[in-house]
């Protein structure tokens, strides 16, 4: 790549990182309209619905399940460019949620797809995967690391073939729960 292409790639990388950070701030401030506008206008919101109005409804429904939330986006963010206007990324996040009498803590990975439209980087999709979701007074150990009804079962690290390959060659450490297949 020449200097201009490298500079453009750096600017795109920073724009995508800002997109991810804005998402966290807007979720925690419950600015549903601004949050919805971080997605492409024809985003797939559900298996049967597309578009920002459907995404807005989905986000409103999800975010009404808990009151206070805090999303700490980590510096662990990989971005792989497919071409000049499309990229994919994985973002680490620690999140906390006030849910009734619980203070739920989660370790999350967002598996993102990004697209640049009219010079602006937007989400085309976000898949949320997590290691655990438990009350802050609980520890996420053992086979069931998700003890919060709002989210589905944990999918990290089991989603990785390398995780299974590694544990197929090693014994579980003494006192630790066996890794799930």
C-alpha positions in Angstrom: 0.0 0.0 0.0 1.2 3.5 -0.7 1.2 6.3 1.9 -2.2 7.6 1.1 -3.7 4.1 1.3 -2.0 3.4 4.6 -3.3 6.7 6.0 -6.8 5.9 4.8 -6.6 2.5 6.5 -5.5 4.1 9.8 -8.3 6.6 9.6 -10.8 3.8 8.9 -9.4 1.8 11.8 -9.9 4.7 14.2 -13.4 5.5 12.9 -14.4 1.8 13.5 -12.9 2.0 17.0 -14.9 5.2 17.7 -18.0 3.5 16.4 -17.6 0.7 18.9 -17.0 3.1 21.7 -20.0 5.2 20.8 -22.1 2.1 20.9 -21.2 1.4 24.5 -21.9 5.0 25.6 -25.2 5.1 23.8 -26.3 1.8 25.2 -25.5 2.9 28.8 -27.2 6.3 28.2 -30.2 4.6 26.6 -30.0 7.0 23.5 -32.0 4.5 21.4 -32.2 6.8 18.3 -28.5 7.6 18.2 -27.7 3.9 18.9 -29.9 2.8 16.0 -28.2 5.2 13.7 -24.9 3.4 14.2 -26.3 0.6 12.0 -26.8 0.6 8.2 -30.3 1.6 7.1 -31.0 -1.9 5.8 -29.6 -3.8 8.8 -31.0 -7.3 9.5 -32.6 -6.8 13.0 -34.2 -10.3 13.3 -34.5 -13.4 11.1 -37.5 -11.9 9.5 -37.1 -8.1 9.9 -34.8 -5.6 8.4 -34.2 -1.9 8.7 -33.6 0.7 11.4 -37.2 0.8 12.7 -37.0 -3.0 13.4 -33.5 -2.5 14.9 -34.8 0.3 17.1 -37.6 -1.9 18.4 -35.2 -4.7 19.1 -32.8 -2.5 21.0 -35.6 -0.8 23.0 -36.9 -4.3 24.0 -33.4 -5.6 25.0 -32.4 -2.5 26.9 -35.7 -2.4 28.9 -34.8 -5.7 30.4 -32.3 -4.1 32.9 -31.8 -0.6 34.4 -28.3 0.7 34.9 -25.6 -0.8 32.6 -21.9 -0.1 32.2 -20.0 -1.4 29.1 -16.2 -1.2 29.3 -14.9 -1.7 25.8 -11.4 -3.1 26.0 -8.3 -2.4 24.0 -8.6 -5.9 22.6 -10.2 -5.1 19.2 -9.2 -6.8 16.0 -10.2 -5.3 12.7 -9.8 -7.2 9.5 -10.5 -5.3 6.3 -12.3 -7.3 3.6 -11.9 -4.4 1.2 -11.8 -0.6 1.4 -15.4 -0.3 2.6 -16.0 -3.6 4.5 -14.4 -5.0 7.6 -15.0 -7.5 10.4 -13.9 -7.3 14.0 -13.9 -8.9 17.4 -14.2 -6.6 20.4 -13.8 -7.5 24.1 -16.1 -5.9 26.6 -16.7 -6.2 30.4 -20.3 -5.2 31.1 -22.3 -4.8 34.3 -26.1 -4.7 34.5 -28.5 -3.8 37.3 -31.2 -6.4 37.0 -33.7 -6.3 39.9 -31.8 -7.3 43.0 -28.8 -8.6 41.0 -25.7 -6.8 39.7 -24.8 -8.9 36.8 -21.3 -9.0 35.4 -20.4 -10.3 32.0 -17.3 -10.9 29.9 -18.3 -10.4 26.2 -17.0 -10.6 22.7 -18.8 -8.7 20.0 -18.3 -10.3 16.6 -18.9 -7.3 14.3 -19.3 -6.5 10.6 -18.7 -3.0 9.5 -19.4 -1.1 6.3 -18.6 2.3 5.1 -21.5 4.2 3.5 -21.3 7.8 2.3 -17.9 8.1 4.1 -19.2 6.8 7.5 -18.4 3.5 9.1 -21.5 1.7 10.4 -22.4 -1.7 11.8 -24.0 -4.2 9.5 -24.3 -6.6 12.3 -23.1 -7.5 15.8 -23.1 -11.0 17.3 -22.8 -11.1 21.1 -20.9 -14.0 22.5 -19.9 -14.3 26.2 -17.9 -16.3 28.7 -20.1 -15.7 31.7 -23.0 -13.7 33.1 -23.4 -13.9 36.9 -24.3 -11.8 39.8 -21.4 -9.8 41.2 -21.6 -11.9 44.4 -21.2 -15.1 42.5 -18.2 -16.5 40.7 -18.4 -17.8 37.1 -16.9 -21.2 37.8 -18.2 -24.6 36.9 -20.0 -25.9 33.9 -22.8 -23.3 34.0 -21.3 -19.9 33.7 -24.4 -18.1 32.7 -26.8 -17.5 35.5 -28.9 -14.6 34.0 -32.1 -15.2 32.2 -31.7 -12.2 29.9 -29.0 -13.9 27.9 -28.5 -17.3 26.4 -25.8 -19.8 27.4 -22.2 -18.9 27.2 -20.5 -19.6 23.8 -16.9 -18.4 24.5 -14.5 -20.1 24.4 -16.3 -23.2 23.2 -16.9 -21.6 19.8 -13.2 -21.8 19.0 -11.9 -25.1 17.4 -8.5 -24.2 18.9 -10.1 -24.5 22.4 -11.3 -28.0 21.7 -8.0 -29.0 20.1 -6.0 -27.7 23.1 -8.1 -29.5 25.7 -8.0 -32.7 23.7 -4.3 -32.8 24.3 -4.3 -31.7 28.0 -5.8 -32.8 31.3 -8.0 -30.5 33.3 -6.0 -28.8 36.1 -6.6 -30.2 39.5 -9.6 -28.5 41.2 -10.8 -27.0 38.0 -14.1 -27.7 36.2 -13.6 -29.8 33.0 -13.8 -27.7 29.9 -17.1 -28.1 28.0 -17.0 -30.0 24.7 
